[in-house]
Amino acid sequence: MGIIKTSKLIFDYIRKDEEENIEEIKRAIDGVSLDLEKGQFIAVLGHNGSGKSTFAKQLNAILLPTEGTVWIQDLDTSREENLWEVRKKTGMVFQNPDNQIIGNIVEEDVGFGPENLGVPTEEIWKRVDESLKSVGMAAYRLKSPNRLSGGQKQRVAIAGVMAMRPQCIVLDEPTAMLDPNGRKEVVKTVHELNRKEGITVLLITHYMEEVTGSDRVIVMDEGRVVMDGTPREIFSQVEKLKSYRLDVPQVTELAYELKQKGLDLPDGILTLDELMENLLPRFAERFPGEVILENGGSHGN
């Protein structure tokens, strides 16, 4: 069994009236069974209302199953005696870092989590140092979080989770409120933590470009897992993704359109470099008298 496993997971949002009579039941997760391996970078995609954020909250026992089971390293999240250990093993980072940052200065905020866990003071400061360095925020440790950019705040939030030494980090649309530069720096930080620290990462997002470097992509729709595979396997199915109201990375879309026009290109191209590697030989075949210059121009022989 992997670090996270769900079996026939169901979660219903139940609305009641003032007399506790049930008015409405809305099923957000419908029979999800997954086994997620330790050390992987896993992306979860889905349009608004697909159930992906509800699924994320199951992994830290913020929400508990209506039916079925969630295990975090053999710990059943629905058992009250496991709650403390589950939350130590799985850290959460949310959309809005302002909802997660509580310290007046950065280092105090990062140290808050391990202090709550009863970690000795000397060890807390060691963890604060290591966590801030790991997210590239050591130079800001004495700054007020209020003076940081959105991307910097999100990195501080990630450092705060890191300081608690979780084995898995779940990020629920952490870049949704950031500008493009902020999104890039946060995603880069998370990939580095996954690669260097071996931390399992589960990234919930609707930005397609953020998932191309993942080990595994899971697509949800109406509370169910409808696609599951590598980024190339998933993004090779452009029309199927669009049927679930999802886009594909821009370069994948361009390659798909070119292929529709008759160019012989492979499915699931993920990067611009990969597209150019496939286009240039075909260009040379069609225009053998042309020489491609380094600056992008050309001249005839």
GUBAMI-216551 format. One record per residue (C-alpha): x, y, z. Coordinates in steps of 0.001 Angstrom, whole numbers, plus 524288, in hexadecimal, padded with zeros to 5 digits. Example, Ala and Ser with C-alpha at 12.3 -4.5 7.8 and 13.67 -1.06 7.14 Angstrom:
{site {8300C; 7EE6C; 81E78}}
{site {83566; 7FBDC; 81BE4}}
This chain:
{site {80000; 80000; 80000}}
{site {804BF; 80DBA; 7FCBE}}
{site {805D8; 8195B; 805E6}}
{site {7F7A2; 81D13; 802F4}}
{site {7ECCB; 8139D; 7FFAD}}
{site {7DE2D; 81578; 7FE1E}}
{site {7D432; 80AAD; 7FC8D}}
{site {7C685; 80D40; 7F737}}
{site {7C73D; 81AE9; 7FD00}}
{site {7BA55; 82249; 7FD6C}}
{site {7B7E3; 82FA9; 8032E}}
{site {7AAC8; 83698; 803D3}}
{site {7A86F; 844BD; 80773}}
{site {79BF0; 844B2; 80F81}}
{site {793C3; 850E2; 8117A}}
{site {78A2C; 85130; 81CC7}}
{site {77FB5; 85A99; 8212F}}
{site {77EC2; 860DB; 82E9E}}
{site {77842; 854A8; 833F6}}
{site {7833C; 84BEF; 82ECB}}
{site {77ACA; 84628; 82425}}
{site {78256; 842E4; 817D2}}
{site {77F14; 84C51; 80CCB}}
{site {78934; 84879; 802AC}}
{site {793E6; 83E72; 8008E}}
{site {79E5D; 841A4; 7F690}}
{site {7A81E; 83708; 7F32C}}
{site {7B5A6; 83D00; 7F153}}
{site {7BDB9; 83079; 7F0A9}}
{site {7B7E8; 8243D; 7EAD6}}
{site {7BF05; 8174F; 7EC96}}
{site {7CD3B; 81B80; 7EB2C}}
{site {7D76D; 810C4; 7ECF6}}
{site {7E59F; 814ED; 7EB6C}}
{site {7F30F; 81061; 7EFD6}}
{site {7FD57; 81B30; 7EFBC}}
{site {80BAB; 8178A; 7F086}}
{site {81544; 81DAF; 7F9E1}}
{site {81E77; 827BB; 7F3EB}}
{site {8162D; 82A7E; 7E7EA}}
{site {811AC; 837B4; 7E2E0}}
{site {80337; 835DD; 7E01C}}
{site {7FA68; 8400C; 7D9DE}}
{site {7EB9C; 83FE9; 7DB0D}}
{site {7E3DB; 8471E; 7D0A6}}
{site {7D594; 84A55; 7CF75}}
{site {7CC67; 8558E; 7CC6B}}
{site {7C5A1; 85CFE; 7D764}}
{site {7BCA7; 853D5; 7DEB9}}
{site {7C3A3; 84772; 7DA63}}
{site {7C6AC; 84374; 7E85C}}
{site {7D55F; 8458D; 7E826}}
{site {7D5F8; 84F13; 7F3AD}}
{site {7CCC5; 84691; 7FBA6}}
{site {7D5CB; 83B26; 7F8AF}}
{site {7E18B; 84318; 7FD67}}
{site {7DAFB; 845DC; 80A78}}
{site {7D8C1; 83748; 80C85}}
{site {7E76D; 834FC; 80CA4}}
{site {7E9AE; 83D59; 818AF}}
{site {7DD19; 83922; 81F8C}}
{site {7D75E; 846C7; 81E54}}
{site {7CBE2; 83F5A; 8189A}}
{site {7C8DE; 83127; 81BC4}}
{site {7C2D0; 82714; 81294}}
{site {7B42E; 82574; 81207}}
{site {7B719; 817AC; 80D3A}}
{site {7C391; 81073; 809D5}}
{site {7D114; 8121E; 80F9C}}
{site {7DCFE; 81AF1; 80E96}}
{site {7EA03; 815E5; 81381}}
{site {7F61C; 81E38; 815B4}}
{site {80137; 81482; 81772}}
{site {7F82E; 80A09; 81D01}}
{site {7F113; 813E2; 825B7}}
{site {7E259; 81462; 823C5}}
{site {7DEEA; 822EB; 823B2}}
{site {7D14B; 82083; 8291B}}
{site {7D694; 81B2A; 835F4}}
{site {7D7A1; 82641; 83FC5}}
{site {7E3CA; 820A8; 8463C}}
{site {7EB0D; 821BD; 83925}}
{site {7E7E1; 83014; 836B6}}
{site {7F449; 835CA; 83CB7}}
{site {7FD57; 82C92; 83555}}
{site {7F5F2; 82E4D; 8288B}}
{site {7F7AE; 83D0D; 82924}}
{site {80613; 83BA2; 82C8B}}
{site {8082D; 83312; 820A2}}
{site {80030; 83B3B; 816FA}}
{site {801F7; 849FC; 81661}}
{site {7F847; 852E6; 80F60}}
{site {7FAB4; 85F60; 807AF}}
{site {7EE96; 866D9; 8036D}}
{site {7EB0E; 870C7; 7F8DD}}
{site {7EC73; 87CFA; 80111}}
{site {7F91B; 87DBA; 80905}}
{site {7F34B; 888BD; 81143}}
{site {7EA1C; 87E94; 81724}}
{site {7F5BD; 87640; 81B34}}
{site {7FFC2; 88054; 81FCD}}
{site {7FDDD; 884E2; 82DCB}}
{site {80B4F; 889AA; 83267}}
{site {80F89; 897E6; 832E6}}
{site {81C95; 8945E; 82CDA}}
{site {81FFA; 8896B; 8237B}}
{site {82859; 8811E; 82C98}}
{site {81DF7; 88149; 8373C}}
{site {813C0; 87CA3; 82DAE}}
{site {81C2B; 87170; 828B6}}
{site {81F1F; 86D3C; 836AF}}
{site {810DB; 86D39; 83AF2}}
{site {80DA1; 85FA4; 835C4}}
{site {818EA; 85823; 83BFA}}
{site {816CE; 85FA4; 848B0}}
{site {808CF; 85A93; 848F8}}
{site {80E28; 84CE5; 846F2}}
{site {81659; 84E5A; 85353}}
{site {82365; 84E9A; 84C32}}
{site {82E9D; 85367; 85508}}
{site {83275; 861B2; 852E4}}
{site {8400E; 85EBC; 84DA0}}
{site {83A5C; 85535; 843B5}}
{site {82FCD; 85F0C; 83FD8}}
{site {839D6; 86942; 83BD4}}
{site {841A0; 85F08; 83479}}
{site {83569; 85B56; 82CF3}}
{site {8320C; 869AB; 82A6B}}
{site {83FA9; 86BCB; 824AA}}
{site {83F04; 85FB3; 81C1D}}
{site {83112; 8621A; 8177F}}
{site {83360; 87063; 813CF}}
{site {83FBD; 86CA0; 80C69}}
{site {8388E; 861B7; 8054D}}
{site {82E6F; 86B4B; 7FFE1}}
{site {83829; 8764E; 7FD4D}}
{site {832CE; 87F69; 807CD}}
{site {83DE3; 87F94; 811DC}}
{site {84112; 88DC6; 80EB9}}
{site {83341; 891BB; 81295}}
{site {832A5; 88B06; 81FC7}}
{site {831B9; 897D6; 82785}}
{site {82826; 89E49; 81E2F}}
{site {819C1; 8A024; 820A7}}
{site {81186; 89719; 8180B}}
{site {80948; 8A30C; 814BE}}
{site {814C5; 8A88A; 80D0D}}
{site {81644; 89C88; 8046D}}
{site {810C0; 899C6; 7F6EC}}
{site {8065E; 88F5C; 7F503}}
{site {81058; 8859B; 7F00A}}
{site {81975; 88849; 7FB75}}
{site {80E52; 886A6; 8052F}}
{site {80AD2; 879A7; 7FF22}}
{site {818F0; 87520; 8005E}}
{site {818A7; 878FC; 80EBD}}
{site {80C38; 870F9; 8105E}}
{site {81320; 86561; 80A0D}}
{site {81ED2; 86765; 81324}}
{site {8158F; 8672B; 81EC6}}
{site {81059; 85A05; 81A68}}
{site {81E27; 85526; 81793}}
{site {82292; 8588F; 82562}}
{site {818F3; 84E8A; 82A9F}}
{site {82051; 84422; 822D3}}
{site {814B3; 83DFB; 81BC5}}
{site {816AD; 8328C; 812A6}}
{site {80CA3; 83800; 80932}}
{site {8087E; 845C8; 80578}}
{site {7FB18; 84831; 7FF95}}
{site {7F9DD; 8553C; 7F889}}
{site {7EBF1; 8595D; 7F5AF}}
{site {7ECCB; 862E2; 7EA2B}}
{site {7F850; 86A1D; 7F074}}
{site {7FA72; 872F0; 7E4B0}}
{site {7EC4B; 876B5; 7E1F1}}
{site {7EE0B; 88472; 7E78C}}
{site {7FBA5; 886FF; 7E20E}}
{site {800B6; 88DCB; 7D5EA}}
{site {80837; 885B2; 7CBC1}}
{site {8157F; 88869; 7D1FE}}
{site {8105C; 884CE; 7DF70}}
{site {80AA9; 87832; 7D9F7}}
{site {8179B; 87470; 7D3D1}}
{site {81F90; 876A7; 7E02E}}
{site {8162D; 86EF5; 7E8B8}}
{site {81561; 8635D; 7DF58}}
{site {8242F; 8636A; 7DDC6}}
{site {825AD; 8633F; 7EC93}}
{site {81C6A; 857C2; 7EE18}}
{site {82359; 84FE7; 7E378}}
{site {83076; 85248; 7EA21}}
{site {82B20; 84D98; 7F72B}}
{site {825E5; 84161; 7F0AE}}
{site {832B2; 83EC3; 7E9A6}}
{site {83C81; 8424D; 7F453}}
{site {8350D; 83E9A; 800A9}}
{site {82D71; 8330F; 7FB41}}
{site {820A7; 838AE; 80049}}
{site {81455; 83372; 7F9F9}}
{site {80CF5; 83EA7; 7F399}}
{site {7FEAD; 83F15; 7EFE4}}
{site {7FBCF; 84B6B; 7E812}}
{site {7ED9E; 84F35; 7E5C7}}
{site {7ED08; 858E5; 7DA8B}}
{site {7E5CD; 85D65; 7CE70}}
{site {7F1F4; 86311; 7C7DB}}
{site {7F626; 85903; 7BDC8}}
{site {80421; 85DF1; 7BC93}}
{site {80662; 85AE9; 7CAF8}}
{site {804C3; 84C4C; 7C944}}
{site {80D81; 84928; 7BDA4}}
{site {818D3; 84591; 7C6AD}}
{site {810A1; 83C8D; 7CF40}}
{site {812A4; 82DF5; 7D0AC}}
{site {8040E; 82B70; 7D02E}}
{site {7F7DA; 83307; 7CC7E}}
{site {7EA51; 82FF2; 7D1B4}}
{site {7DE67; 8364D; 7CB75}}
{site {7D1B7; 83786; 7D31F}}
{site {7C416; 83A7E; 7CE41}}
{site {7B778; 83A68; 7D62B}}
{site {7BE7B; 83443; 7E1AC}}
{site {7C445; 828E6; 7D9FB}}
{site {7D1CB; 825DB; 7D4AD}}
{site {7CFFC; 825F3; 7C5ED}}
{site {7DE31; 825EB; 7C14D}}
{site {7EACF; 82154; 7C7A7}}
{site {7F84F; 82097; 7C194}}
{site {804E8; 827AA; 7BE6E}}
{site {8043D; 835B7; 7B956}}
{site {80717; 830E8; 7AB8F}}
{site {7FC7F; 8268D; 7AC43}}
{site {7F298; 83059; 7B156}}
{site {7F5DD; 83B9B; 7A82C}}
{site {7F5F9; 83296; 79C64}}
{site {7E72A; 83218; 79DFA}}
{site {7E3E6; 84034; 79AA6}}
{site {7D5C2; 83E35; 796C4}}
{site {7D2E2; 835C7; 7A2A2}}
{site {7D872; 84035; 7ABB8}}
{site {7D038; 84A8A; 7A513}}
{site {7C432; 8421D; 7A73F}}
{site {7C6EB; 843B7; 7B5CC}}
{site {7C7B8; 8528A; 7B3F7}}
{site {7D682; 852D1; 7B568}}
{site {7E0EF; 85908; 7ACFA}}
{site {7EE60; 853D2; 7A971}}
{site {7FB7F; 85AE3; 7AA1B}}
{site {7FCA8; 86511; 79F51}}
{site {807E0; 85E29; 79886}}
{site {8002C; 85152; 798E7}}
{site {7F483; 85848; 792D8}}
{site {7FD2C; 85E14; 78827}}
{site {80328; 850DC; 784F9}}
{site {7F59B; 84ACD; 7849D}}
{site {7F096; 85538; 77B34}}
{site {7FC82; 85384; 7726A}}
{site {7FA49; 844E7; 7723D}}
{site {7EC0F; 84733; 76E87}}
{site {7F132; 84F31; 76301}}
{site {7F915; 84390; 75E38}}
{site {80660; 844C4; 764B6}}
{site {80BF3; 837CE; 76959}}
{site {80DBA; 83AAF; 777DF}}
{site {80D08; 8319A; 783B3}}
{site {801E0; 832BC; 78D5C}}
{site {803BB; 8390C; 79A9E}}
{site {80E8F; 842D7; 797E4}}
{site {810D5; 849E9; 7A4D4}}
{site {81B7A; 8542C; 7A2C5}}
{site {81F89; 85E28; 7988D}}
{site {82CE3; 857AF; 7973B}}
{site {8264C; 84AC0; 79458}}
{site {81DAD; 85114; 78A14}}
{site {82947; 85783; 78369}}
{site {830F0; 84AC0; 78369}}
{site {825C7; 8448F; 77BDD}}
{site {8231F; 8501B; 772E1}}
{site {830E6; 85368; 76E3E}}
{site {833B8; 84672; 76740}}
{site {826A3; 84797; 76051}}
{site {829B8; 85591; 75C84}}
{site {836DA; 85123; 75719}}
{site {83031; 84670; 74F2A}}
{site {826B5; 85016; 748FC}}
{site {830AE; 85AD6; 746BD}}
{site {83DC9; 853E5; 7446D}}
{site {843EE; 8603E; 73EFB}}
{site {84202; 867D6; 74B89}}
{site {84B9F; 868EC; 756CB}}
{site {84600; 86BFA; 76428}}
{site {84DA9; 876B6; 76AD3}}
{site {84FB1; 877A9; 7797E}}
{site {847D5; 88446; 77A3F}}
{site {83C25; 87DBB; 7741B}}
{site {83E40; 882E3; 76636}}
{site {84202; 87B36; 75A26}}
{site {8488A; 87C8F; 74CF3}}
{site {84944; 87495; 740A2}}
{site {8552D; 86CFC; 73BEA}}
